[in-house]
Amino acid sequence: MGLPQRDTHDDCTAPTVTHQVEVAQGAMHVSDDPRLELVATLGSCISVCLFDRAGGWGGMNHIYKNVTAGPMGQAGVIADVETLVNGLMRQGVLRSELAARVTGGAQVLLRGKRHGDAIATACLDYLDREGIPVLGVSVGGNRARRIRFHPTSGRLVVGILENTRVTGTPAPETKGNAPELF
């Protein structure tokens, strides 16, 4: 599936980060802490990173849902994005000031259904319908991503992880790595 690829960062100076929060699968986090960085490792999961263009608040979610054909099949994904939007609006962010970056959705197992593409499409369709501009997209491929999102500036750094190698035989034992029996 040919999902759009857009620039995933702005030309801005990197904020001073003093702590990170790992956003686990199925979770979401919103913050107005300028020293905080939200991080996640995404395989076929998708992360929508929303931020207030007027400054102050931002948030990230980490979505993995099985998406079936049709609007009802996208309902769970749409609910996850809407929950993030509502979380920011509860903090006083105007919906009209939101902007998004969307990343993830790799087919890391190299077989089966392309779940990541389906999740990304549902997210992008929702953002388009809601009039929330998408400033960056990095989805698809076959390698996982490690992302770092600064919620108050909207800065997103996407790192592509190395390929995972599967071998048929275990690594040979070395003298210093043999099991000990007592």
C-alpha atoms as a printed R data frame, in Angstrom:
    type eleno elety resid chain resno       x       y      z
1   ATOM     1    CA   MET     A     1   0.000   0.000  0.000
2   ATOM     2    CA   GLY     A     2   1.399   3.393 -0.924
3   ATOM     3    CA   LEU     A     3   1.045   5.533  2.188
4   ATOM     4    CA   PRO     A     4   2.527   9.034  1.977
5   ATOM     5    CA   GLN     A     5   5.988   9.700  3.333
6   ATOM     6    CA   ARG     A     6   6.627  13.232  4.518
7   ATOM     7    CA   ASP     A     7   9.331  15.017  6.420
8   ATOM     8    CA   THR     A     8   9.181  13.974 10.069
9   ATOM     9    CA   HIS     A     9  10.932  16.902 11.711
10  ATOM    10    CA   ASP     A    10  11.048  20.668 11.774
11  ATOM    11    CA   ASP     A    11  14.144  22.811 11.671
12  ATOM    12    CA   CYS     A    12  14.114  23.760 15.333
13  ATOM    13    CA   THR     A    13  16.688  23.552 18.037
14  ATOM    14    CA   ALA     A    14  16.497  20.450 20.163
15  ATOM    15    CA   PRO     A    15  14.829  21.055 23.520
16  ATOM    16    CA   THR     A    16  16.643  20.254 26.755
17  ATOM    17    CA   VAL     A    17  15.314  16.879 27.877
18  ATOM    18    CA   THR     A    18  15.772  15.744 31.473
19  ATOM    19    CA   HIS     A    19  13.441  12.748 31.566
20  ATOM    20    CA   GLN     A    20  11.557  10.335 29.336
21  ATOM    21    CA   VAL     A    21   8.280   8.469 29.549
22  ATOM    22    CA   GLU     A    22   7.927   5.200 27.637
23  ATOM    23    CA   VAL     A    23   4.494   5.064 25.998
24  ATOM    24    CA   ALA     A    24   3.633   1.367 26.026
25  ATOM    25    CA   GLN     A    25   1.411  -0.458 23.556
26  ATOM    26    CA   GLY     A    26  -2.196   0.606 24.086
27  ATOM    27    CA   ALA     A    27  -1.201   3.622 26.190
28  ATOM    28    CA   MET     A    28  -1.302   7.372 25.692
29  ATOM    29    CA   HIS     A    29   0.384  10.257 27.478
30  ATOM    30    CA   VAL     A    30  -0.157  14.036 27.335
31  ATOM    31    CA   SER     A    31   2.101  16.652 28.893
32  ATOM    32    CA   ASP     A    32   3.032  20.313 29.095
33  ATOM    33    CA   ASP     A    33   6.474  19.593 30.594
34  ATOM    34    CA   PRO     A    34   9.112  21.202 28.343
35  ATOM    35    CA   ARG     A    35  11.810  18.849 29.727
36  ATOM    36    CA   LEU     A    36   9.884  15.660 28.925
37  ATOM    37    CA   GLU     A    37  10.377  13.378 25.954
38  ATOM    38    CA   LEU     A    38   7.859  10.656 25.087
39  ATOM    39    CA   VAL     A    39   9.421   7.503 23.611
40  ATOM    40    CA   ALA     A    40   8.184   4.266 22.055
41  ATOM    41    CA   THR     A    41   9.390   1.347 19.982
42  ATOM    42    CA   LEU     A    42   7.016   0.645 17.102
43  ATOM    43    CA   GLY     A    43   6.888  -2.477 14.975
44  ATOM    44    CA   SER     A    44   3.537  -2.766 13.241
45  ATOM    45    CA   CYS     A    45   2.019  -0.395 15.809
46  ATOM    46    CA   ILE     A    46   1.255   3.207 14.923
47  ATOM    47    CA   SER     A    47   1.882   6.283 17.034
48  ATOM    48    CA   VAL     A    48  -0.009   9.501 16.522
49  ATOM    49    CA   CYS     A    49   1.849  12.437 18.029
50  ATOM    50    CA   LEU     A    50  -0.349  15.513 18.482
51  ATOM    51    CA   PHE     A    51   0.768  18.917 19.620
52  ATOM    52    CA   ASP     A    52  -0.614  22.390 20.106
53  ATOM    53    CA   ARG     A    53   0.900  24.638 17.428
54  ATOM    54    CA   ALA     A    54   0.325  27.605 19.742
55  ATOM    55    CA   GLY     A    55   2.621  25.834 22.208
56  ATOM    56    CA   GLY     A    56   2.243  24.296 25.589
57  ATOM    57    CA   TRP     A    57   0.804  20.797 25.255
58  ATOM    58    CA   GLY     A    58   1.301  17.634 23.272
59  ATOM    59    CA   GLY     A    59   0.710  13.925 23.480
60  ATOM    60    CA   MET     A    60   1.437  10.533 21.987
61  ATOM    61    CA   ASN     A    61  -0.437   7.259 21.740
62  ATOM    62    CA   HIS     A    62   0.739   3.756 20.797
63  ATOM    63    CA   ILE     A    63  -1.923   1.916 18.782
64  ATOM    64    CA   TYR     A    64  -2.185  -1.715 17.824
65  ATOM    65    CA   LYS     A    65  -5.602  -2.940 16.824
66  ATOM    66    CA   ASN     A    66  -6.773  -5.425 14.243
67  ATOM    67    CA   VAL     A    67  -8.476  -3.340 11.560
68  ATOM    68    CA   THR     A    68 -11.102  -4.911  9.337
69  ATOM    69    CA   ALA     A    69 -12.577  -3.506  6.131
70  ATOM    70    CA   GLY     A    70 -15.085  -0.689  6.350
71  ATOM    71    CA   PRO     A    71 -15.726   2.174  8.760
72  ATOM    72    CA   MET     A    72 -16.793  -0.104 11.614
73  ATOM    73    CA   GLY     A    73 -13.515  -1.991 11.312
74  ATOM    74    CA   GLN     A    74 -11.645   1.258 11.990
75  ATOM    75    CA   ALA     A    75 -13.712   2.184 15.057
76  ATOM    76    CA   GLY     A    76 -11.160   1.045 17.677
77  ATOM    77    CA   VAL     A    77  -8.310   2.951 16.043
78  ATOM    78    CA   ILE     A    78 -10.451   6.060 15.639
79  ATOM    79    CA   ALA     A    79 -11.426   5.855 19.313
80  ATOM    80    CA   ASP     A    80  -7.736   5.744 20.330
81  ATOM    81    CA   VAL     A    81  -6.936   8.881 18.308
82  ATOM    82    CA   GLU     A    82 -10.068  10.652 19.543
83  ATOM    83    CA   THR     A    83  -9.076   9.825 23.142
84  ATOM    84    CA   LEU     A    84  -5.742  11.572 22.553
85  ATOM    85    CA   VAL     A    85  -7.471  14.600 20.985
86  ATOM    86    CA   ASN     A    86  -9.882  14.780 23.939
87  ATOM    87    CA   GLY     A    87  -7.022  14.421 26.429
88  ATOM    88    CA   LEU     A    88  -5.401  17.534 24.978
89  ATOM    89    CA   MET     A    89  -8.673  19.448 24.728
90  ATOM    90    CA   ARG     A    90  -9.321  18.759 28.441
91  ATOM    91    CA   GLN     A    91  -6.101  20.702 29.064
92  ATOM    92    CA   GLY     A    92  -7.467  23.718 27.178
93  ATOM    93    CA   VAL     A    93  -5.912  23.011 23.763
94  ATOM    94    CA   LEU     A    94  -8.112  24.160 20.897
95  ATOM    95    CA   ARG     A    95  -8.818  21.471 18.305
96  ATOM    96    CA   SER     A    96  -8.086  24.072 15.597
97  ATOM    97    CA   GLU     A    97  -4.514  24.452 16.936
98  ATOM    98    CA   LEU     A    98  -3.634  20.741 16.807
99  ATOM    99    CA   ALA     A    99  -1.114  19.292 14.352
100 ATOM   100    CA   ALA     A   100  -0.039  15.669 13.976
101 ATOM   101    CA   ARG     A   101   2.862  13.433 13.100
102 ATOM   102    CA   VAL     A   102   2.178   9.738 12.371
103 ATOM   103    CA   THR     A   103   4.767   6.972 12.433
104 ATOM   104    CA   GLY     A   104   5.207   3.192 12.672
105 ATOM   105    CA   GLY     A   105   3.370   0.455 10.818
106 ATOM   106    CA   ALA     A   106   6.262  -1.728  9.651
107 ATOM   107    CA   GLN     A   107   5.664  -5.288  8.533
108 ATOM   108    CA   VAL     A   108   8.406  -6.671 10.749
109 ATOM   109    CA   LEU     A   109   7.454 -10.347 10.351
110 ATOM   110    CA   LEU     A   110   7.583 -10.064  6.543
111 ATOM   111    CA   ARG     A   111   4.450 -12.171  6.168
112 ATOM   112    CA   GLY     A   112   0.726 -12.009  6.816
113 ATOM   113    CA   LYS     A   113  -1.649  -9.070  6.809
114 ATOM   114    CA   ARG     A   114  -0.197  -5.575  6.740
115 ATOM   115    CA   HIS     A   115  -1.763  -4.471 10.042
116 ATOM   116    CA   GLY     A   116   0.385  -1.340 10.255
117 ATOM   117    CA   ASP     A   117  -0.823  -0.011  6.905
118 ATOM   118    CA   ALA     A   118  -4.448  -0.533  7.942
119 ATOM   119    CA   ILE     A   119  -3.923   1.247 11.284
120 ATOM   120    CA   ALA     A   120  -2.048   4.119  9.594
121 ATOM   121    CA   THR     A   121  -4.778   4.531  6.987
122 ATOM   122    CA   ALA     A   122  -7.458   4.660  9.703
123 ATOM   123    CA   CYS     A   123  -5.469   7.295 11.641
124 ATOM   124    CA   LEU     A   124  -4.725   9.422  8.580
125 ATOM   125    CA   ASP     A   125  -8.344   9.224  7.376
126 ATOM   126    CA   TYR     A   126  -9.568  10.342 10.810
127 ATOM   127    CA   LEU     A   127  -7.117  13.250 11.012
128 ATOM   128    CA   ASP     A   128  -8.107  14.360  7.505
129 ATOM   129    CA   ARG     A   129 -11.847  14.203  8.306
130 ATOM   130    CA   GLU     A   130 -11.283  16.173 11.510
131 ATOM   131    CA   GLY     A   131  -9.215  18.846  9.754
132 ATOM   132    CA   ILE     A   132  -6.093  18.184 11.853
133 ATOM   133    CA   PRO     A   133  -3.055  18.849  9.649
134 ATOM   134    CA   VAL     A   134  -0.518  16.047  9.395
135 ATOM   135    CA   LEU     A   135   2.969  17.581  9.278
136 ATOM   136    CA   GLY     A   136   4.926  14.344  9.076
137 ATOM   137    CA   VAL     A   137   4.395  10.705  8.146
138 ATOM   138    CA   SER     A   138   6.868   7.826  8.394
139 ATOM   139    CA   VAL     A   139   5.006   4.535  7.988
140 ATOM   140    CA   GLY     A   140   5.514   1.140  6.409
141 ATOM   141    CA   GLY     A   141   8.656  -0.711  5.464
142 ATOM   142    CA   ASN     A   142   9.878  -3.818  7.245
143 ATOM   143    CA   ARG     A   143  11.969  -2.422 10.111
144 ATOM   144    CA   ALA     A   144  10.828  -1.268 13.536
145 ATOM   145    CA   ARG     A   145  11.209   2.331 14.621
146 ATOM   146    CA   ARG     A   146  12.305   3.928 17.893
147 ATOM   147    CA   ILE     A   147  10.692   7.342 18.261
148 ATOM   148    CA   ARG     A   148  11.309  10.307 20.548
149 ATOM   149    CA   PHE     A   149   8.631  13.010 20.703
150 ATOM   150    CA   HIS     A   150   8.921  16.337 22.481
151 ATOM   151    CA   PRO     A   151   5.272  17.160 23.252
152 ATOM   152    CA   THR     A   152   5.567  20.903 23.836
153 ATOM   153    CA   SER     A   153   7.525  21.666 20.646
154 ATOM   154    CA   GLY     A   154   6.117  18.942 18.381
155 ATOM   155    CA   ARG     A   155   9.637  17.776 17.496
156 ATOM   156    CA   LEU     A   156   9.761  14.080 16.520
157 ATOM   157    CA   VAL     A   157  12.890  12.022 15.937
158 ATOM   158    CA   VAL     A   158  12.408   8.687 14.169
159 ATOM   159    CA   GLY     A   159  15.160   6.063 14.273
160 ATOM   160    CA   ILE     A   160  14.964   2.976 12.076
161 ATOM   161    CA   LEU     A   161  16.174  -0.129 13.909
162 ATOM   162    CA   GLU     A   162  18.430  -2.780 12.404
163 ATOM   163    CA   ASN     A   163  16.899  -5.856 10.836
164 ATOM   164    CA   THR     A   164  16.274  -8.743 13.186
165 ATOM   165    CA   ARG     A   165  18.128 -11.855 12.137
166 ATOM   166    CA   VAL     A   166  16.639 -15.287 12.692
167 ATOM   167    CA   THR     A   167  18.937 -18.280 12.490
168 ATOM   168    CA   GLY     A   168  18.170 -21.969 12.480
169 ATOM   169    CA   THR     A   169  20.941 -22.949 14.870
170 ATOM   170    CA   PRO     A   170  21.977 -21.385 18.163
171 ATOM   171    CA   ALA     A   171  25.267 -19.567 18.494
172 ATOM   172    CA   PRO     A   172  28.166 -21.910 19.292
173 ATOM   173    CA   GLU     A   173  29.099 -22.268 22.924
174 ATOM   174    CA   THR     A   174  32.311 -20.710 24.077
175 ATOM   175    CA   LYS     A   175  34.321 -21.861 27.060
176 ATOM   176    CA   GLY     A   176  33.288 -18.821 29.097
177 ATOM   177    CA   ASN     A   177  29.642 -19.049 28.089
178 ATOM   178    CA   ALA     A   178  28.862 -22.711 28.857
179 ATOM   179    CA   PRO     A   179  26.191 -23.580 31.431
180 ATOM   180    CA   GLU     A   180  27.429 -24.639 34.818
181 ATOM   181    CA   LEU     A   181  26.024 -27.707 36.524
182 ATOM   182    CA   PHE     A   182  26.415 -28.064 40.257
